[in-house]
Structures are given as C-alpha cells and as structure tokens.
Amino acid sequence: MDTLLQDLRYAARALIKSPGFTAVAVLTLGLGIGANTAVFTLVNAALFRTPPGERPHEADVAGRDA
C-alpha cells in the first residue's frame, strides 16, 4: 500500500510540473470516453432495442418490394 501511495504522489508531482501534457492527456481521455459512449449509445439503440409499436415485426421497410 505504501508503494501505491508513493506512486500516486510521484504521478501528481509529474503532472503538476508539466501542465501542457496534463491538459492534452485529460482532453484525449475525455474525447475517447465521449466517443466510446456515443458509439455505444447508437449501436445499443439501433441493434439491441425493440422498435416502438404494438407489432414491430410487421413494420414496413422503405424501399422493399411488397
């Protein structure tokens, strides 16, 4: 446990010494997490959820020959 605390203190000191690197790292993580969340939300809505309506299996598909 002491080693973990020493590592965390060292990391905090290193990040404080280089604010530019810290800003780029935080922005990169934020964009990555945000993009991952957006893609998951779209895939979840498109593929895994049942379409609304009483009988979604009878829904007409645009462009399909009847």
All heavy atoms as TSV, in Angstrom:
chain	resi	resn	atom	element	x	y	z
A	1	MET	N	N	0.824	-1.196	0.000
A	1	MET	CA	C	0.000	0.000	0.000
A	1	MET	C	C	0.866	1.256	0.000
A	1	MET	O	O	0.508	2.243	-0.624
A	1	MET	CB	C	-0.931	-0.048	1.214
A	1	MET	CG	C	-1.994	0.986	1.197
A	1	MET	SD	S	-3.143	0.658	-0.142
A	1	MET	CE	C	-4.413	1.757	0.244
A	2	ASP	N	N	1.989	1.195	0.699
A	2	ASP	CA	C	2.878	2.356	0.723
A	2	ASP	C	C	3.425	2.658	-0.664
A	2	ASP	O	O	3.576	3.818	-1.046
A	2	ASP	CB	C	4.040	2.116	1.698
A	2	ASP	CG	C	3.577	2.099	3.143
A	2	ASP	OD1	O	2.571	2.773	3.435
A	2	ASP	OD2	O	4.215	1.411	3.960
A	3	THR	N	N	3.716	1.610	-1.429
A	3	THR	CA	C	4.250	1.806	-2.773
A	3	THR	C	C	3.216	2.480	-3.669
A	3	THR	O	O	3.558	3.367	-4.461
A	3	THR	CB	C	4.656	0.446	-3.385
A	3	THR	OG1	O	5.534	-0.210	-2.487
A	3	THR	CG2	C	5.329	0.632	-4.714
A	4	LEU	N	N	1.968	2.096	-3.523
A	4	LEU	CA	C	0.909	2.718	-4.313
A	4	LEU	C	C	0.801	4.203	-3.991
A	4	LEU	O	O	0.694	5.036	-4.899
A	4	LEU	CB	C	-0.427	2.026	-4.045
A	4	LEU	CG	C	-1.639	2.648	-4.742
A	4	LEU	CD1	C	-1.521	2.542	-6.250
A	4	LEU	CD2	C	-2.919	1.992	-4.269
A	5	LEU	N	N	0.845	4.555	-2.729
A	5	LEU	CA	C	0.768	5.968	-2.345
A	5	LEU	C	C	1.965	6.744	-2.861
A	5	LEU	O	O	1.834	7.889	-3.312
A	5	LEU	CB	C	0.642	6.097	-0.831
A	5	LEU	CG	C	-0.686	5.609	-0.241
A	5	LEU	CD1	C	-0.655	5.681	1.281
A	5	LEU	CD2	C	-1.845	6.414	-0.786
A	6	GLN	N	N	3.152	6.151	-2.812
A	6	GLN	CA	C	4.340	6.813	-3.351
A	6	GLN	C	C	4.190	7.032	-4.853
A	6	GLN	O	O	4.546	8.099	-5.373
A	6	GLN	CB	C	5.589	5.974	-3.077
A	6	GLN	CG	C	6.050	5.998	-1.642
A	6	GLN	CD	C	7.246	5.087	-1.411
A	6	GLN	OE1	O	7.584	4.268	-2.259
A	6	GLN	NE2	N	7.902	5.231	-0.261
A	7	ASP	N	N	3.684	6.033	-5.552
A	7	ASP	CA	C	3.486	6.162	-6.993
A	7	ASP	C	C	2.471	7.251	-7.325
A	7	ASP	O	O	2.660	8.021	-8.275
A	7	ASP	CB	C	3.026	4.832	-7.589
A	7	ASP	CG	C	4.123	3.790	-7.628
A	7	ASP	OD1	O	5.309	4.161	-7.469
A	7	ASP	OD2	O	3.786	2.600	-7.820
A	8	LEU	N	N	1.388	7.320	-6.546
A	8	LEU	CA	C	0.378	8.354	-6.784
A	8	LEU	C	C	0.937	9.755	-6.523
A	8	LEU	O	O	0.663	10.694	-7.276
A	8	LEU	CB	C	-0.854	8.100	-5.924
A	8	LEU	CG	C	-1.705	6.897	-6.338
A	8	LEU	CD1	C	-2.818	6.663	-5.318
A	8	LEU	CD2	C	-2.271	7.081	-7.726
A	9	ARG	N	N	1.736	9.890	-5.465
A	9	ARG	CA	C	2.355	11.188	-5.178
A	9	ARG	C	C	3.325	11.587	-6.287
A	9	ARG	O	O	3.354	12.737	-6.729
A	9	ARG	CB	C	3.081	11.148	-3.829
A	9	ARG	CG	C	2.135	11.358	-2.667
A	9	ARG	CD	C	2.930	11.552	-1.372
A	9	ARG	NE	N	2.423	10.554	-0.441
A	9	ARG	CZ	C	3.130	9.603	0.145
A	9	ARG	NH1	N	4.411	9.524	-0.056
A	9	ARG	NH2	N	2.562	8.748	0.953
A	10	TYR	N	N	4.106	10.613	-6.768
A	10	TYR	CA	C	5.051	10.891	-7.845
A	10	TYR	C	C	4.312	11.300	-9.119
A	10	TYR	O	O	4.706	12.247	-9.805
A	10	TYR	CB	C	5.923	9.660	-8.116
A	10	TYR	CG	C	6.873	9.839	-9.268
A	10	TYR	CD1	C	8.007	10.636	-9.133
A	10	TYR	CD2	C	6.616	9.256	-10.498
A	10	TYR	CE1	C	8.870	10.825	-10.193
A	10	TYR	CE2	C	7.463	9.440	-11.575
A	10	TYR	CZ	C	8.593	10.223	-11.415
A	10	TYR	OH	O	9.441	10.408	-12.469
A	11	ALA	N	N	3.232	10.609	-9.433
A	11	ALA	CA	C	2.445	10.939	-10.619
A	11	ALA	C	C	1.848	12.336	-10.501
A	11	ALA	O	O	1.860	13.108	-11.474
A	11	ALA	CB	C	1.349	9.906	-10.817
A	12	ALA	N	N	1.337	12.681	-9.336
A	12	ALA	CA	C	0.763	14.008	-9.133
A	12	ALA	C	C	1.825	15.087	-9.305
A	12	ALA	O	O	1.581	16.113	-9.963
A	12	ALA	CB	C	0.127	14.102	-7.753
A	13	ARG	N	N	3.017	14.868	-8.753
A	13	ARG	CA	C	4.103	15.842	-8.914
A	13	ARG	C	C	4.492	15.991	-10.382
A	13	ARG	O	O	4.722	17.103	-10.867
A	13	ARG	CB	C	5.330	15.433	-8.093
A	13	ARG	CG	C	5.202	15.726	-6.614
A	13	ARG	CD	C	6.556	15.651	-5.915
A	13	ARG	NE	N	7.254	14.395	-6.176
A	13	ARG	CZ	C	7.203	13.309	-5.424
A	13	ARG	NH1	N	6.466	13.322	-4.332
A	13	ARG	NH2	N	7.886	12.221	-5.736
A	14	ALA	N	N	4.569	14.868	-11.095
A	14	ALA	CA	C	4.957	14.921	-12.504
A	14	ALA	C	C	3.907	15.657	-13.332
A	14	ALA	O	O	4.245	16.423	-14.243
A	14	ALA	CB	C	5.152	13.508	-13.046
A	15	LEU	N	N	2.639	15.441	-13.036
A	15	LEU	CA	C	1.579	16.117	-13.775
A	15	LEU	C	C	1.534	17.612	-13.470
A	15	LEU	O	O	1.227	18.426	-14.339
A	15	LEU	CB	C	0.228	15.464	-13.486
A	15	LEU	CG	C	0.044	14.057	-14.066
A	15	LEU	CD1	C	-1.273	13.459	-13.591
A	15	LEU	CD2	C	0.122	14.069	-15.572
A	16	ILE	N	N	1.832	17.981	-12.231
A	16	ILE	CA	C	1.845	19.396	-11.862
A	16	ILE	C	C	3.004	20.118	-12.541
A	16	ILE	O	O	2.885	21.276	-12.933
A	16	ILE	CB	C	1.906	19.549	-10.324
A	16	ILE	CG1	C	0.566	19.117	-9.729
A	16	ILE	CG2	C	2.238	20.972	-9.920
A	16	ILE	CD1	C	0.564	19.021	-8.219
A	17	LYS	N	N	4.125	19.418	-12.723
A	17	LYS	CA	C	5.296	20.029	-13.352
A	17	LYS	C	C	5.085	20.291	-14.837
A	17	LYS	O	O	5.730	21.161	-15.408
A	17	LYS	CB	C	6.522	19.137	-13.184
A	17	LYS	CG	C	7.118	19.182	-11.804
A	17	LYS	CD	C	8.377	18.347	-11.743
A	17	LYS	CE	C	8.973	18.342	-10.354
A	17	LYS	NZ	N	10.172	17.493	-10.278
A	18	SER	N	N	4.224	19.527	-15.491
A	18	SER	CA	C	4.008	19.714	-16.931
A	18	SER	C	C	2.511	19.863	-17.216
A	18	SER	O	O	1.837	18.909	-17.601
A	18	SER	CB	C	4.580	18.536	-17.705
A	18	SER	OG	O	4.025	17.327	-17.243
A	19	PRO	N	N	1.991	21.075	-17.039
A	19	PRO	CA	C	0.555	21.292	-17.220
A	19	PRO	C	C	0.093	21.090	-18.670
A	19	PRO	O	O	-1.058	20.707	-18.903
A	19	PRO	CB	C	0.330	22.725	-16.762
A	19	PRO	CG	C	1.661	23.372	-16.814
A	19	PRO	CD	C	2.675	22.297	-16.618
A	20	GLY	N	N	0.964	21.333	-19.639
A	20	GLY	CA	C	0.577	21.121	-21.040
A	20	GLY	C	C	0.293	19.656	-21.324
A	20	GLY	O	O	-0.716	19.307	-21.948
A	21	PHE	N	N	1.182	18.786	-20.864
A	21	PHE	CA	C	0.984	17.353	-21.040
A	21	PHE	C	C	-0.273	16.902	-20.307
A	21	PHE	O	O	-1.044	16.095	-20.820
A	21	PHE	CB	C	2.191	16.575	-20.528
A	21	PHE	CG	C	1.982	15.095	-20.512
A	21	PHE	CD1	C	2.052	14.363	-21.680
A	21	PHE	CD2	C	1.688	14.435	-19.333
A	21	PHE	CE1	C	1.845	13.004	-21.677
A	21	PHE	CE2	C	1.476	13.075	-19.309
A	21	PHE	CZ	C	1.559	12.347	-20.493
A	22	THR	N	N	-0.483	17.439	-19.117
A	22	THR	CA	C	-1.666	17.077	-18.336
A	22	THR	C	C	-2.940	17.457	-19.076
A	22	THR	O	O	-3.892	16.668	-19.156
A	22	THR	CB	C	-1.628	17.767	-16.961
A	22	THR	OG1	O	-0.426	17.397	-16.292
A	22	THR	CG2	C	-2.811	17.396	-16.112
A	23	ALA	N	N	-2.966	18.660	-19.648
A	23	ALA	CA	C	-4.152	19.107	-20.375
A	23	ALA	C	C	-4.410	18.224	-21.590
A	23	ALA	O	O	-5.551	17.817	-21.843
A	23	ALA	CB	C	-3.984	20.563	-20.805
A	24	VAL	N	N	-3.359	17.892	-22.350
A	24	VAL	CA	C	-3.528	17.042	-23.529
A	24	VAL	C	C	-3.995	15.652	-23.120
A	24	VAL	O	O	-4.889	15.065	-23.752
A	24	VAL	CB	C	-2.215	16.975	-24.336
A	24	VAL	CG1	C	-2.286	15.908	-25.414
A	24	VAL	CG2	C	-1.910	18.331	-24.953
A	25	ALA	N	N	-3.436	15.108	-22.049
A	25	ALA	CA	C	-3.829	13.773	-21.595
A	25	ALA	C	C	-5.287	13.760	-21.146
A	25	ALA	O	O	-6.037	12.841	-21.494
A	25	ALA	CB	C	-2.915	13.317	-20.460
A	26	VAL	N	N	-5.702	14.756	-20.396
A	26	VAL	CA	C	-7.084	14.815	-19.914
A	26	VAL	C	C	-8.059	15.009	-21.077
A	26	VAL	O	O	-9.112	14.346	-21.131
A	26	VAL	CB	C	-7.247	15.938	-18.860
A	26	VAL	CG1	C	-8.710	16.200	-18.547
A	26	VAL	CG2	C	-6.495	15.569	-17.591
A	27	LEU	N	N	-7.715	15.875	-22.030
A	27	LEU	CA	C	-8.585	16.078	-23.193
A	27	LEU	C	C	-8.680	14.815	-24.044
A	27	LEU	O	O	-9.766	14.455	-24.521
A	27	LEU	CB	C	-8.068	17.241	-24.037
A	27	LEU	CG	C	-8.317	18.628	-23.463
A	27	LEU	CD1	C	-7.603	19.695	-24.299
A	27	LEU	CD2	C	-9.797	18.928	-23.399
A	28	THR	N	N	-7.569	14.122	-24.222
A	28	THR	CA	C	-7.579	12.896	-25.008
A	28	THR	C	C	-8.448	11.837	-24.342
A	28	THR	O	O	-9.255	11.167	-25.005
A	28	THR	CB	C	-6.150	12.366	-25.194
A	28	THR	OG1	O	-5.372	13.374	-25.844
A	28	THR	CG2	C	-6.122	11.098	-26.014
A	29	LEU	N	N	-8.298	11.673	-23.049
A	29	LEU	CA	C	-9.138	10.713	-22.328
A	29	LEU	C	C	-10.611	11.102	-22.410
A	29	LEU	O	O	-11.476	10.252	-22.626
A	29	LEU	CB	C	-8.703	10.624	-20.865
A	29	LEU	CG	C	-7.426	9.828	-20.605
A	29	LEU	CD1	C	-6.971	10.027	-19.165
A	29	LEU	CD2	C	-7.663	8.364	-20.886
A	30	GLY	N	N	-10.903	12.382	-22.249
A	30	GLY	CA	C	-12.290	12.841	-22.323
A	30	GLY	C	C	-12.906	12.597	-23.691
A	30	GLY	O	O	-14.043	12.130	-23.801
A	31	LEU	N	N	-12.165	12.902	-24.751
A	31	LEU	CA	C	-12.685	12.669	-26.101
A	31	LEU	C	C	-12.867	11.181	-26.374
A	31	LEU	O	O	-13.852	10.766	-26.983
A	31	LEU	CB	C	-11.740	13.280	-27.129
A	31	LEU	CG	C	-11.771	14.808	-27.228
A	31	LEU	CD1	C	-10.660	15.303	-28.153
A	31	LEU	CD2	C	-13.122	15.282	-27.722
A	32	GLY	N	N	-11.932	10.374	-25.929
A	32	GLY	CA	C	-12.044	8.930	-26.142
A	32	GLY	C	C	-13.234	8.336	-25.417
A	32	GLY	O	O	-13.994	7.539	-25.982
A	33	ILE	N	N	-13.418	8.722	-24.180
A	33	ILE	CA	C	-14.550	8.212	-23.403
A	33	ILE	C	C	-15.869	8.707	-23.992
A	33	ILE	O	O	-16.842	7.960	-24.115
A	33	ILE	CB	C	-14.407	8.605	-21.916
A	33	ILE	CG1	C	-13.226	7.852	-21.299
A	33	ILE	CG2	C	-15.689	8.335	-21.154
A	33	ILE	CD1	C	-12.829	8.350	-19.922
A	34	GLY	N	N	-15.907	9.979	-24.404
A	34	GLY	CA	C	-17.120	10.530	-25.002
A	34	GLY	C	C	-17.473	9.849	-26.315
A	34	GLY	O	O	-18.635	9.531	-26.573
A	35	ALA	N	N	-16.471	9.619	-27.170
A	35	ALA	CA	C	-16.725	8.953	-28.450
A	35	ALA	C	C	-17.197	7.521	-28.231
A	35	ALA	O	O	-18.116	7.041	-28.900
A	35	ALA	CB	C	-15.464	8.974	-29.305
A	36	ASN	N	N	-16.573	6.829	-27.296
A	36	ASN	CA	C	-16.967	5.455	-26.992
A	36	ASN	C	C	-18.406	5.403	-26.488
A	36	ASN	O	O	-19.197	4.537	-26.898
A	36	ASN	CB	C	-16.014	4.869	-25.956
A	36	ASN	CG	C	-16.206	3.389	-25.785
A	36	ASN	OD1	O	-16.771	2.725	-26.627
A	36	ASN	ND2	N	-15.718	2.868	-24.681
A	37	THR	N	N	-18.785	6.332	-25.649
A	37	THR	CA	C	-20.145	6.390	-25.132
A	37	THR	C	C	-21.146	6.678	-26.245
A	37	THR	O	O	-22.220	6.053	-26.308
A	37	THR	CB	C	-20.251	7.472	-24.039
A	37	THR	OG1	O	-19.318	7.165	-23.004
A	37	THR	CG2	C	-21.643	7.550	-23.464
A	38	ALA	N	N	-20.799	7.607	-27.145
A	38	ALA	CA	C	-21.704	7.943	-28.246
A	38	ALA	C	C	-21.910	6.747	-29.171
A	38	ALA	O	O	-23.041	6.442	-29.568
A	38	ALA	CB	C	-21.146	9.133	-29.024
A	39	VAL	N	N	-20.841	6.057	-29.524
A	39	VAL	CA	C	-20.961	4.904	-30.414
A	39	VAL	C	C	-21.770	3.800	-29.740
A	39	VAL	O	O	-22.636	3.182	-30.362
A	39	VAL	CB	C	-19.564	4.399	-30.844
A	39	VAL	CG1	C	-19.657	3.057	-31.539
A	39	VAL	CG2	C	-18.904	5.419	-31.745
A	40	PHE	N	N	-21.509	3.539	-28.473
A	40	PHE	CA	C	-22.272	2.516	-27.767
A	40	PHE	C	C	-23.757	2.865	-27.728
A	40	PHE	O	O	-24.610	1.999	-27.931
A	40	PHE	CB	C	-21.756	2.330	-26.342
A	40	PHE	CG	C	-22.606	1.387	-25.547
A	40	PHE	CD1	C	-22.498	0.023	-25.718
A	40	PHE	CD2	C	-23.547	1.870	-24.647
A	40	PHE	CE1	C	-23.305	-0.851	-25.003
A	40	PHE	CE2	C	-24.345	1.003	-23.928
A	40	PHE	CZ	C	-24.219	-0.360	-24.099
A	41	THR	N	N	-24.071	4.127	-27.490
A	41	THR	CA	C	-25.471	4.547	-27.432
A	41	THR	C	C	-26.160	4.325	-28.774
A	41	THR	O	O	-27.296	3.824	-28.821
A	41	THR	CB	C	-25.556	6.029	-27.028
A	41	THR	OG1	O	-24.938	6.187	-25.745
A	41	THR	CG2	C	-26.992	6.503	-26.949
A	42	LEU	N	N	-25.489	4.676	-29.867
A	42	LEU	CA	C	-26.084	4.482	-31.189
A	42	LEU	C	C	-26.267	3.005	-31.509
A	42	LEU	O	O	-27.322	2.590	-32.007
A	42	LEU	CB	C	-25.218	5.149	-32.248
A	42	LEU	CG	C	-25.191	6.670	-32.218
A	42	LEU	CD1	C	-24.165	7.197	-33.222
A	42	LEU	CD2	C	-26.561	7.238	-32.501
A	43	VAL	N	N	-25.257	2.200	-31.235
A	43	VAL	CA	C	-25.359	0.763	-31.517
A	43	VAL	C	C	-26.428	0.130	-30.638
A	43	VAL	O	O	-27.217	-0.698	-31.111
A	43	VAL	CB	C	-23.993	0.081	-31.323
A	43	VAL	CG1	C	-24.114	-1.429	-31.347
A	43	VAL	CG2	C	-23.021	0.545	-32.399
A	44	ASN	N	N	-26.487	0.510	-29.396
A	44	ASN	CA	C	-27.490	-0.032	-28.485
A	44	ASN	C	C	-28.901	0.305	-28.977
A	44	ASN	O	O	-29.787	-0.549	-28.992
A	44	ASN	CB	C	-27.262	0.510	-27.082
A	44	ASN	CG	C	-28.156	-0.136	-26.053
A	44	ASN	OD1	O	-28.485	-1.312	-26.148
A	44	ASN	ND2	N	-28.562	0.635	-25.062
A	45	ALA	N	N	-29.100	1.547	-29.387
A	45	ALA	CA	C	-30.429	1.955	-29.850
A	45	ALA	C	C	-30.793	1.285	-31.172
A	45	ALA	O	O	-31.951	0.929	-31.390
A	45	ALA	CB	C	-30.480	3.473	-30.001
A	46	ALA	N	N	-29.825	1.100	-32.056
A	46	ALA	CA	C	-30.123	0.576	-33.386
A	46	ALA	C	C	-30.248	-0.946	-33.410
A	46	ALA	O	O	-31.055	-1.489	-34.163
A	46	ALA	CB	C	-29.040	1.015	-34.363
A	47	LEU	N	N	-29.475	-1.635	-32.605
A	47	LEU	CA	C	-29.407	-3.084	-32.733
A	47	LEU	C	C	-30.068	-3.860	-31.598
A	47	LEU	O	O	-30.556	-4.968	-31.820
A	47	LEU	CB	C	-27.952	-3.533	-32.841
A	47	LEU	CG	C	-27.174	-3.011	-34.044
A	47	LEU	CD1	C	-25.744	-3.500	-33.979
A	47	LEU	CD2	C	-27.832	-3.421	-35.337
A	48	PHE	N	N	-30.060	-3.328	-30.415
A	48	PHE	CA	C	-30.452	-4.130	-29.268
A	48	PHE	C	C	-31.827	-3.807	-28.697
A	48	PHE	O	O	-32.368	-4.560	-27.915
A	48	PHE	CB	C	-29.415	-4.025	-28.156
A	48	PHE	CG	C	-28.062	-4.497	-28.580
A	48	PHE	CD1	C	-26.951	-3.707	-28.381
A	48	PHE	CD2	C	-27.897	-5.726	-29.174
A	48	PHE	CE1	C	-25.702	-4.144	-28.768
A	48	PHE	CE2	C	-26.651	-6.169	-29.567
A	48	PHE	CZ	C	-25.553	-5.379	-29.366
A	49	ARG	N	N	-32.400	-2.694	-29.063
A	49	ARG	CA	C	-33.714	-2.316	-28.522
A	49	ARG	C	C	-34.817	-2.687	-29.485
A	49	ARG	O	O	-34.667	-2.579	-30.696
A	49	ARG	CB	C	-33.758	-0.836	-28.230
A	49	ARG	CG	C	-32.753	-0.455	-27.169
A	49	ARG	CD	C	-33.159	0.776	-26.489
A	49	ARG	NE	N	-32.138	1.079	-25.489
A	49	ARG	CZ	C	-32.428	1.509	-24.304
A	49	ARG	NH1	N	-33.665	1.703	-23.959
A	49	ARG	NH2	N	-31.467	1.771	-23.441
A	50	THR	N	N	-35.951	-3.085	-28.957
A	50	THR	CA	C	-37.122	-3.403	-29.774
A	50	THR	C	C	-37.732	-2.101	-30.275
A	50	THR	O	O	-37.907	-1.165	-29.500
A	50	THR	CB	C	-38.159	-4.162	-28.931
A	50	THR	OG1	O	-37.551	-5.300	-28.375
A	50	THR	CG2	C	-39.335	-4.580	-29.782
A	51	PRO	N	N	-38.056	-2.029	-31.559
A	51	PRO	CA	C	-38.676	-0.804	-32.066
A	51	PRO	C	C	-40.012	-0.552	-31.379
A	51	PRO	O	O	-40.707	-1.490	-30.984
A	51	PRO	CB	C	-38.899	-1.093	-33.550
A	51	PRO	CG	C	-38.067	-2.285	-33.861
A	51	PRO	CD	C	-37.847	-3.017	-32.587
A	52	PRO	N	N	-40.398	0.708	-31.229
A	52	PRO	CA	C	-41.665	1.012	-30.572
A	52	PRO	C	C	-42.853	0.594	-31.436
A	52	PRO	O	O	-42.773	0.541	-32.655
A	52	PRO	CB	C	-41.618	2.532	-30.397
A	52	PRO	CG	C	-40.679	3.005	-31.445
A	52	PRO	CD	C	-39.679	1.898	-31.637
A	53	GLY	N	N	-43.943	0.293	-30.808
A	53	GLY	CA	C	-45.163	-0.081	-31.519
A	53	GLY	C	C	-45.711	-1.384	-30.992
A	53	GLY	O	O	-45.048	-2.115	-30.264
A	54	GLU	N	N	-46.933	-1.671	-31.374
A	54	GLU	CA	C	-47.586	-2.885	-30.896
A	54	GLU	C	C	-47.037	-4.137	-31.574
A	54	GLU	O	O	-46.857	-5.171	-30.946
A	54	GLU	CB	C	-49.096	-2.793	-31.127
A	54	GLU	CG	C	-49.776	-1.781	-30.246
A	54	GLU	CD	C	-51.264	-1.746	-30.492
A	54	GLU	OE1	O	-51.808	-2.720	-31.022
A	54	GLU	OE2	O	-51.883	-0.728	-30.141
A	55	ARG	N	N	-46.802	-4.050	-32.900
A	55	ARG	CA	C	-46.320	-5.212	-33.656
A	55	ARG	C	C	-45.116	-4.792	-34.511
A	55	ARG	O	O	-45.244	-4.614	-35.723
A	55	ARG	CB	C	-47.440	-5.762	-34.516
A	55	ARG	CG	C	-48.583	-6.321	-33.676
A	55	ARG	CD	C	-49.681	-6.813	-34.531
A	55	ARG	NE	N	-50.329	-5.629	-35.145
A	55	ARG	CZ	C	-51.521	-5.657	-35.703
A	55	ARG	NH1	N	-52.195	-6.764	-35.770
A	55	ARG	NH2	N	-52.046	-4.580	-36.223
A	56	PRO	N	N	-43.960	-4.642	-33.924
A	56	PRO	CA	C	-42.806	-4.147	-34.691
A	56	PRO	C	C	-42.347	-5.118	-35.769
A	56	PRO	O	O	-41.761	-4.697	-36.757
A	56	PRO	CB	C	-41.724	-3.954	-33.629
A	56	PRO	CG	C	-42.129	-4.810	-32.495
A	56	PRO	CD	C	-43.627	-4.865	-32.534
A	57	HIS	N	N	-42.643	-6.406	-35.632
A	57	HIS	CA	C	-42.227	-7.370	-36.646
A	57	HIS	C	C	-43.019	-7.218	-37.937
A	57	HIS	O	O	-42.631	-7.737	-38.970
A	57	HIS	CB	C	-42.348	-8.796	-36.107
A	57	HIS	CG	C	-43.738	-9.181	-35.705
A	57	HIS	ND1	N	-44.270	-8.772	-34.492
A	57	HIS	CD2	C	-44.699	-9.873	-36.340
A	57	HIS	CE1	C	-45.504	-9.234	-34.405
A	57	HIS	NE2	N	-45.796	-9.907	-35.526
A	58	GLU	N	N	-44.142	-6.477	-37.893
A	58	GLU	CA	C	-44.954	-6.259	-39.086
A	58	GLU	C	C	-44.687	-4.891	-39.722
A	58	GLU	O	O	-45.386	-4.510	-40.649
A	58	GLU	CB	C	-46.441	-6.367	-38.722
A	58	GLU	CG	C	-46.850	-7.756	-38.279
A	58	GLU	CD	C	-48.315	-7.817	-37.915
A	58	GLU	OE1	O	-49.018	-6.793	-38.078
A	58	GLU	OE2	O	-48.759	-8.892	-37.470
A	59	ALA	N	N	-43.688	-4.209	-39.274
A	59	ALA	CA	C	-43.409	-2.862	-39.791
A	59	ALA	C	C	-42.927	-2.952	-41.233
A	59	ALA	O	O	-42.212	-3.877	-41.624
A	59	ALA	CB	C	-42.353	-2.192	-38.936
A	60	ASP	N	N	-43.354	-1.975	-42.050
A	60	ASP	CA	C	-42.925	-1.927	-43.437
A	60	ASP	C	C	-41.515	-1.337	-43.506
A	60	ASP	O	O	-41.180	-0.402	-42.778
A	60	ASP	CB	C	-43.864	-1.057	-44.270
A	60	ASP	CG	C	-45.190	-1.749	-44.526
A	60	ASP	OD1	O	-45.208	-2.993	-44.494
A	60	ASP	OD2	O	-46.191	-1.048	-44.744
A	61	VAL	N	N	-40.723	-1.857	-44.409
A	61	VAL	CA	C	-39.381	-1.352	-44.628
A	61	VAL	C	C	-39.404	-0.535	-45.907
A	61	VAL	O	O	-39.859	-0.996	-46.951
A	61	VAL	CB	C	-38.361	-2.509	-44.735
A	61	VAL	CG1	C	-36.982	-1.972	-45.021
A	61	VAL	CG2	C	-38.375	-3.344	-43.477
A	62	ALA	N	N	-38.928	0.703	-45.854
A	62	ALA	CA	C	-38.926	1.578	-47.015
A	62	ALA	C	C	-38.038	1.003	-48.106
A	62	ALA	O	O	-36.926	0.548	-47.841
A	62	ALA	CB	C	-38.447	2.970	-46.620
A	63	GLY	N	N	-38.547	1.007	-49.328
A	63	GLY	CA	C	-37.770	0.530	-50.457
A	63	GLY	C	C	-37.883	-0.959	-50.724
A	63	GLY	O	O	-37.314	-1.464	-51.673
A	64	ARG	N	N	-38.606	-1.678	-49.897
A	64	ARG	CA	C	-38.775	-3.126	-50.081
A	64	ARG	C	C	-39.972	-3.383	-50.978
A	64	ARG	O	O	-41.028	-2.777	-50.825
A	64	ARG	CB	C	-38.981	-3.806	-48.730
A	64	ARG	CG	C	-39.028	-5.321	-48.833
A	64	ARG	CD	C	-39.245	-5.921	-47.486
A	64	ARG	NE	N	-40.653	-5.645	-47.093
A	64	ARG	CZ	C	-41.193	-6.068	-45.978
A	64	ARG	NH1	N	-40.457	-6.740	-45.099
A	64	ARG	NH2	N	-42.444	-5.812	-45.676
A	65	ASP	N	N	-39.825	-4.282	-51.936
A	65	ASP	CA	C	-40.954	-4.635	-52.811
A	65	ASP	C	C	-41.966	-5.465	-52.029
A	65	ASP	O	O	-41.606	-6.424	-51.362
A	65	ASP	CB	C	-40.474	-5.430	-54.017
A	65	ASP	CG	C	-39.637	-4.581	-54.953
A	65	ASP	OD1	O	-39.828	-3.355	-54.958
A	65	ASP	OD2	O	-38.782	-5.144	-55.664
A	66	ALA	N	N	-43.215	-5.092	-52.154
A	66	ALA	CA	C	-44.260	-5.801	-51.400
A	66	ALA	C	C	-44.831	-6.945	-52.177
A	66	ALA	O	O	-44.840	-7.058	-53.333
A	66	ALA	CB	C	-45.356	-4.843	-50.987
